[in-house]
Amino acid sequence: MIGNRLIIVGRGKIAQIHKHIFERQGVEVCAMVGSDGDLEAAIKGTRPNISSICSSNESHFMNLRTLMDNELPIFCEKPLFWDESCNKELLKKVLEQQVVHYHKSIMLNVSNITFLEAIPLWRKLRVKSFELIFHTNGKARRRNIAIDLLSHGLAFLIELKNVYGNIENLNEIITKNSYSCVFDYAGCHTIFRFKEDSEIPKALIFKINRKQYIRSQQGTPDTYKVFINQMKMHDPFEVFIKRFLRGDSNIDKACRITELMGDILL
């Protein structure tokens, strides 16, 4: 285990889920710092050796910088960071100069990709089309829905294609509670359909070469069970947190996801 004293940046629902799962792995949560807290002072006062970012999207980069300056391994909610004032060139420069060479572990929580393990020999698939339908009870609206959820779709795409590609033939449809886009990536026709609304049922459905896979969930945080096409799966959050604690990092993919977000949104 790379650490057993955790500082969590954030106090919301996702932060509480992180706290619950980390504590189940034997980790002590030594501090939870809200938006009005002093992260630097909390680090010095509690001496954590690992960290988790669950703060608002716009605060991710500032918190990343503070945690990196203190040389803490970081488990980060998506997106890695985002700044609407960036252009594509500046975004790439920040990634290359300040993030990708960080010598400690950074794990971006795109844990839904573990659902691919329900597909036999999925790494050998020749993927020509991919679609992700993702509905949450989140509060993001319009283009902010894309900022909130694109990391999930792009993580699936990078895992499935495993080649460097470009976003081509992009089209977007944006409403108050939904964001959809269609594009081609490395020979794969891709569709993302995202919705955020407190009144809608949650849903995660993905299609690979038109074959459909549906997530279903049941239980409370203590009894949580998740299935893909009725096949029981491990809790993806727990899988990713365990990988982080053993020292895994997906920083290269996290940077690529952020770069592709820039290609779509900037």
C-alpha positions as a Markdown table, in Angstrom:
| # | Residue | x | y | z |
|---|---|---|---|---|
| 1 | Met | 0.0 | 0.0 | 0.0 |
| 2 | Ile | 1.4 | 3.4 | -1.0 |
| 3 | Gly | -0.1 | 5.2 | 1.9 |
| 4 | Asn | -2.6 | 4.9 | 4.8 |
| 5 | Arg | -3.3 | 8.5 | 5.8 |
| 6 | Leu | -5.7 | 10.2 | 3.4 |
| 7 | Ile | -6.6 | 13.8 | 2.9 |
| 8 | Ile | -9.8 | 14.4 | 0.9 |
| 9 | Val | -10.3 | 17.6 | -0.9 |
| 10 | Gly | -14.1 | 18.1 | -0.9 |
| 11 | Arg | -17.0 | 17.4 | 1.4 |
| 12 | Gly | -19.8 | 16.5 | -0.9 |
| 13 | Lys | -21.5 | 13.2 | -1.8 |
| 14 | Ile | -18.6 | 11.9 | -3.9 |
| 15 | Ala | -16.2 | 12.7 | -1.1 |
| 16 | Gln | -18.2 | 10.7 | 1.3 |
| 17 | Ile | -18.2 | 7.7 | -1.1 |
| 18 | His | -14.4 | 8.0 | -1.3 |
| 19 | Lys | -14.1 | 8.2 | 2.4 |
| 20 | His | -16.3 | 5.1 | 2.9 |
| 21 | Ile | -14.4 | 3.0 | 0.3 |
| 22 | Phe | -10.9 | 4.1 | 1.5 |
| 23 | Glu | -11.8 | 3.3 | 5.1 |
| 24 | Arg | -12.9 | -0.2 | 4.0 |
| 25 | Gln | -9.4 | -0.7 | 2.7 |
| 26 | Gly | -7.9 | 0.2 | 6.1 |
| 27 | Val | -7.0 | 3.8 | 5.3 |
| 28 | Glu | -7.4 | 6.5 | 7.9 |
| 29 | Val | -9.0 | 9.7 | 6.7 |
| 30 | Cys | -7.1 | 12.3 | 8.5 |
| 31 | Ala | -8.7 | 15.4 | 7.0 |
| 32 | Met | -11.6 | 16.5 | 4.7 |
| 33 | Val | -11.1 | 20.0 | 3.3 |
| 34 | Gly | -14.0 | 22.0 | 1.9 |
| 35 | Ser | -14.0 | 24.8 | -0.6 |
| 36 | Asp | -13.6 | 27.3 | 2.3 |
| 37 | Gly | -10.7 | 25.4 | 3.9 |
| 38 | Asp | -6.9 | 25.9 | 3.7 |
| 39 | Leu | -5.5 | 22.8 | 1.9 |
| 40 | Glu | -1.9 | 23.7 | 2.5 |
| 41 | Ala | -2.5 | 24.2 | 6.2 |
| 42 | Ala | -4.5 | 21.0 | 6.5 |
| 43 | Ile | -1.6 | 19.0 | 4.8 |
| 44 | Lys | 0.9 | 20.5 | 7.2 |
| 45 | Gly | -1.3 | 19.9 | 10.2 |
| 46 | Thr | -2.4 | 16.3 | 9.5 |
| 47 | Arg | 0.6 | 14.9 | 7.6 |
| 48 | Pro | -1.2 | 12.7 | 5.1 |
| 49 | Asn | 0.7 | 10.4 | 2.7 |
| 50 | Ile | -2.0 | 10.0 | 0.0 |
| 51 | Ser | -4.8 | 12.3 | -1.3 |
| 52 | Ser | -8.1 | 12.4 | -3.1 |
| 53 | Ile | -9.7 | 15.3 | -5.1 |
| 54 | Cys | -13.5 | 15.5 | -5.0 |
| 55 | Ser | -13.8 | 19.2 | -5.3 |
| 56 | Ser | -15.6 | 21.3 | -7.9 |
| 57 | Asn | -14.3 | 20.9 | -11.5 |
| 58 | Glu | -12.9 | 24.5 | -11.6 |
| 59 | Ser | -10.8 | 24.0 | -8.5 |
| 60 | His | -9.1 | 20.8 | -9.6 |
| 61 | Phe | -6.0 | 22.4 | -11.1 |
| 62 | Met | -5.3 | 24.5 | -8.1 |
| 63 | Asn | -5.7 | 21.5 | -5.8 |
| 64 | Leu | -3.6 | 19.3 | -8.1 |
| 65 | Arg | -0.8 | 21.9 | -7.9 |
| 66 | Thr | -0.9 | 22.0 | -4.1 |
| 67 | Leu | -0.9 | 18.2 | -3.7 |
| 68 | Met | 1.9 | 17.8 | -6.3 |
| 69 | Asp | 3.9 | 20.5 | -4.5 |
| 70 | Asn | 3.6 | 18.4 | -1.4 |
| 71 | Glu | 4.5 | 15.2 | -3.3 |
| 72 | Leu | 1.4 | 13.3 | -2.5 |
| 73 | Pro | -0.1 | 10.5 | -4.6 |
| 74 | Ile | -3.4 | 11.7 | -5.9 |
| 75 | Phe | -6.7 | 9.9 | -6.6 |
| 76 | Cys | -8.6 | 12.5 | -8.7 |
| 77 | Glu | -12.3 | 12.7 | -9.7 |
| 78 | Lys | -12.9 | 13.6 | -13.4 |
| 79 | Pro | -12.0 | 15.8 | -15.1 |
| 80 | Leu | -8.3 | 15.9 | -14.3 |
| 81 | Phe | -8.7 | 19.7 | -14.5 |
| 82 | Trp | -10.5 | 22.2 | -16.8 |
| 83 | Asp | -10.2 | 25.8 | -17.6 |
| 84 | Glu | -12.5 | 27.5 | -20.1 |
| 85 | Ser | -9.9 | 30.3 | -20.6 |
| 86 | Cys | -7.4 | 27.8 | -22.0 |
| 87 | Asn | -6.8 | 27.3 | -25.7 |
| 88 | Lys | -5.7 | 23.9 | -27.1 |
| 89 | Glu | -2.0 | 24.9 | -27.2 |
| 90 | Leu | -2.0 | 26.2 | -23.6 |
| 91 | Leu | -3.8 | 23.1 | -22.3 |
| 92 | Lys | -1.2 | 20.8 | -24.0 |
| 93 | Lys | 1.6 | 22.9 | -22.5 |
| 94 | Val | 0.2 | 22.7 | -19.0 |
| 95 | Leu | -0.2 | 18.9 | -19.3 |
| 96 | Glu | 3.3 | 18.4 | -20.7 |
| 97 | Gln | 5.2 | 20.7 | -18.3 |
| 98 | Gln | 3.3 | 20.4 | -15.1 |
| 99 | Val | 1.4 | 17.1 | -14.9 |
| 100 | Val | 2.6 | 14.3 | -17.1 |
| 101 | His | 6.1 | 14.1 | -15.5 |
| 102 | Tyr | 4.9 | 14.1 | -11.9 |
| 103 | His | 6.9 | 11.3 | -10.3 |
| 104 | Lys | 4.1 | 10.3 | -7.8 |
| 105 | Ser | 1.0 | 8.3 | -8.7 |
| 106 | Ile | -2.0 | 10.2 | -10.2 |
| 107 | Met | -5.1 | 8.1 | -10.7 |
| 108 | Leu | -8.0 | 9.7 | -12.6 |
| 109 | Asn | -11.3 | 8.0 | -11.5 |
| 110 | Val | -12.6 | 6.8 | -14.8 |
| 111 | Ser | -13.5 | 3.5 | -13.1 |
| 112 | Asn | -16.5 | 2.7 | -15.4 |
| 113 | Ile | -14.0 | 1.3 | -17.9 |
| 114 | Thr | -13.7 | -1.8 | -15.6 |
| 115 | Phe | -17.1 | -2.8 | -17.1 |
| 116 | Leu | -15.2 | -3.8 | -20.2 |
| 117 | Glu | -14.1 | -6.8 | -18.3 |
| 118 | Ala | -17.6 | -8.2 | -18.7 |
| 119 | Ile | -16.7 | -8.7 | -22.4 |
| 120 | Pro | -14.7 | -11.9 | -23.2 |
| 121 | Leu | -11.4 | -11.0 | -25.1 |
| 122 | Trp | -12.5 | -7.3 | -25.3 |
| 123 | Arg | -8.9 | -6.2 | -26.0 |
| 124 | Lys | -8.9 | -8.2 | -29.3 |
| 125 | Leu | -12.1 | -6.6 | -30.6 |
| 126 | Arg | -11.9 | -4.6 | -33.8 |
| 127 | Val | -14.0 | -1.7 | -32.8 |
| 128 | Lys | -15.7 | 0.2 | -35.6 |
| 129 | Ser | -18.4 | 1.9 | -33.6 |
| 130 | Phe | -18.9 | 2.9 | -29.9 |
| 131 | Glu | -21.8 | 4.6 | -28.2 |
| 132 | Leu | -22.1 | 5.7 | -24.6 |
| 133 | Ile | -25.4 | 6.7 | -23.0 |
| 134 | Phe | -24.9 | 8.1 | -19.5 |
| 135 | His | -27.6 | 9.7 | -17.4 |
| 136 | Thr | -26.9 | 11.0 | -13.9 |
| 137 | Asn | -28.6 | 13.1 | -11.3 |
| 138 | Gly | -25.9 | 15.7 | -11.5 |
| 139 | Lys | -26.3 | 19.5 | -11.4 |
| 140 | Ala | -24.3 | 20.4 | -14.5 |
| 141 | Arg | -26.2 | 22.2 | -17.3 |
| 142 | Arg | -25.6 | 22.6 | -21.1 |
| 143 | Arg | -21.9 | 22.5 | -22.0 |
| 144 | Asn | -20.9 | 21.9 | -18.4 |
| 145 | Ile | -22.4 | 18.4 | -18.8 |
| 146 | Ala | -19.7 | 17.6 | -21.3 |
| 147 | Ile | -17.0 | 18.9 | -18.9 |
| 148 | Asp | -18.5 | 16.6 | -16.2 |
| 149 | Leu | -18.9 | 13.4 | -18.2 |
| 150 | Leu | -16.7 | 13.4 | -21.3 |
| 151 | Ser | -13.8 | 11.8 | -19.4 |
| 152 | His | -15.9 | 8.6 | -19.0 |
| 153 | Gly | -16.6 | 8.3 | -22.7 |
| 154 | Leu | -13.1 | 9.2 | -23.8 |
| 155 | Ala | -11.6 | 6.7 | -21.3 |
| 156 | Phe | -13.7 | 3.9 | -22.8 |
| 157 | Leu | -12.6 | 5.0 | -26.3 |
| 158 | Ile | -8.9 | 5.1 | -25.5 |
| 159 | Glu | -9.1 | 1.6 | -23.8 |
| 160 | Leu | -11.0 | 0.1 | -26.8 |
| 161 | Lys | -8.8 | 1.7 | -29.6 |
| 162 | Asn | -5.4 | 1.8 | -27.8 |
| 163 | Val | -4.0 | 3.9 | -30.6 |
| 164 | Tyr | -3.3 | 7.6 | -30.9 |
| 165 | Gly | -6.1 | 9.3 | -32.9 |
| 166 | Asn | -7.7 | 12.6 | -33.6 |
| 167 | Ile | -11.3 | 13.9 | -33.2 |
| 168 | Glu | -12.7 | 14.3 | -36.7 |
| 169 | Asn | -16.2 | 15.2 | -38.2 |
| 170 | Leu | -17.4 | 16.5 | -34.8 |
| 171 | Asn | -21.1 | 17.5 | -34.4 |
| 172 | Glu | -22.7 | 18.6 | -31.1 |
| 173 | Ile | -26.2 | 18.9 | -29.8 |
| 174 | Ile | -26.7 | 20.9 | -26.5 |
| 175 | Thr | -29.8 | 21.5 | -24.5 |
| 176 | Lys | -30.3 | 22.6 | -20.9 |
| 177 | Asn | -30.1 | 19.1 | -19.5 |
| 178 | Ser | -28.2 | 17.2 | -22.2 |
| 179 | Tyr | -25.1 | 17.1 | -24.2 |
| 180 | Ser | -24.6 | 14.8 | -27.2 |
| 181 | Cys | -21.8 | 14.6 | -29.7 |
| 182 | Val | -20.9 | 12.5 | -32.7 |
| 183 | Phe | -17.4 | 12.2 | -34.1 |
| 184 | Asp | -14.8 | 9.8 | -35.6 |
| 185 | Tyr | -11.7 | 8.7 | -33.8 |
| 186 | Ala | -9.1 | 6.3 | -35.2 |
| 187 | Gly | -11.6 | 4.6 | -37.5 |
| 188 | Cys | -14.3 | 4.4 | -34.8 |
| 189 | His | -17.6 | 6.1 | -35.3 |
| 190 | Thr | -18.4 | 7.4 | -31.8 |
| 191 | Ile | -21.6 | 8.7 | -30.1 |
| 192 | Phe | -21.9 | 10.2 | -26.6 |
| 193 | Arg | -25.4 | 10.9 | -25.2 |
| 194 | Phe | -25.2 | 12.5 | -21.7 |
| 195 | Lys | -28.0 | 13.8 | -19.5 |
| 196 | Glu | -27.9 | 15.4 | -16.0 |
| 197 | Asp | -31.2 | 15.9 | -14.2 |
| 198 | Ser | -32.3 | 15.2 | -10.6 |
| 199 | Glu | -35.6 | 13.8 | -11.8 |
| 200 | Ile | -34.4 | 11.2 | -14.3 |
| 201 | Pro | -33.4 | 7.6 | -13.6 |
| 202 | Lys | -29.7 | 6.9 | -13.7 |
| 203 | Ala | -28.5 | 5.0 | -16.7 |
| 204 | Leu | -25.2 | 3.7 | -18.2 |
| 205 | Ile | -25.4 | 1.9 | -21.5 |
| 206 | Phe | -22.6 | 1.3 | -23.9 |
| 207 | Lys | -22.6 | -0.3 | -27.3 |
| 208 | Ile | -19.6 | -1.7 | -29.1 |
| 209 | Asn | -20.1 | -2.6 | -32.7 |
| 210 | Arg | -23.8 | -2.2 | -31.9 |
| 211 | Lys | -23.8 | -4.9 | -29.2 |
| 212 | Gln | -25.4 | -3.4 | -26.1 |
| 213 | Tyr | -24.2 | -3.6 | -22.5 |
| 214 | Ile | -26.5 | -2.2 | -19.7 |
| 215 | Arg | -25.4 | -1.4 | -16.2 |
| 216 | Ser | -27.8 | -2.1 | -13.3 |
| 217 | Gln | -27.3 | -1.3 | -9.6 |
| 218 | Gln | -28.8 | -2.2 | -6.3 |
| 219 | Gly | -28.2 | -1.8 | -2.6 |
| 220 | Thr | -26.8 | 0.9 | -0.3 |
| 221 | Pro | -23.1 | 1.9 | 0.0 |
| 222 | Asp | -22.6 | -1.0 | 2.4 |
| 223 | Thr | -24.5 | -3.6 | 0.3 |
| 224 | Tyr | -23.8 | -2.1 | -3.2 |
| 225 | Lys | -24.0 | -4.5 | -6.1 |
| 226 | Val | -23.5 | -3.7 | -9.8 |
| 227 | Phe | -24.2 | -5.8 | -12.9 |
| 228 | Ile | -23.5 | -5.6 | -16.7 |
| 229 | Asn | -26.2 | -7.5 | -18.7 |
| 230 | Gln | -27.0 | -9.2 | -15.4 |
| 231 | Met | -23.4 | -10.3 | -14.9 |
| 232 | Lys | -22.2 | -9.3 | -11.4 |
| 233 | Met | -19.2 | -7.0 | -11.4 |
| 234 | His | -16.9 | -5.6 | -8.8 |
| 235 | Asp | -17.7 | -2.1 | -7.6 |
| 236 | Pro | -15.7 | 0.0 | -10.1 |
| 237 | Phe | -14.9 | 2.7 | -7.5 |
| 238 | Glu | -13.5 | 0.1 | -5.2 |
| 239 | Val | -11.5 | -1.5 | -8.0 |
| 240 | Phe | -9.8 | 1.8 | -8.9 |
| 241 | Ile | -9.1 | 2.8 | -5.3 |
| 242 | Lys | -7.5 | -0.6 | -4.7 |
| 243 | Arg | -5.3 | -0.1 | -7.8 |
| 244 | Phe | -4.4 | 3.4 | -6.6 |
| 245 | Leu | -3.4 | 2.1 | -3.2 |
| 246 | Arg | -1.1 | -0.5 | -4.8 |
| 247 | Gly | 0.7 | 2.2 | -6.7 |
| 248 | Asp | -1.0 | 2.2 | -10.1 |
| 249 | Ser | -1.2 | 5.4 | -12.1 |
| 250 | Asn | -3.1 | 6.3 | -15.3 |
| 251 | Ile | -1.6 | 9.8 | -15.7 |
| 252 | Asp | -0.7 | 9.3 | -19.4 |
| 253 | Lys | -4.3 | 8.3 | -20.2 |
| 254 | Ala | -5.6 | 11.1 | -18.0 |
| 255 | Cys | -3.6 | 13.7 | -19.9 |
| 256 | Arg | -4.7 | 12.2 | -23.2 |
| 257 | Ile | -8.3 | 12.4 | -22.1 |
| 258 | Thr | -7.9 | 16.0 | -21.1 |
| 259 | Glu | -6.2 | 16.8 | -24.4 |
| 260 | Leu | -9.1 | 15.2 | -26.3 |
| 261 | Met | -11.6 | 17.2 | -24.2 |
| 262 | Gly | -9.8 | 20.3 | -25.5 |
| 263 | Asp | -10.2 | 19.1 | -29.1 |
| 264 | Ile | -13.9 | 18.7 | -28.5 |
| 265 | Leu | -14.7 | 21.7 | -26.4 |
| 266 | Leu | -12.1 | 24.4 | -27.1 |
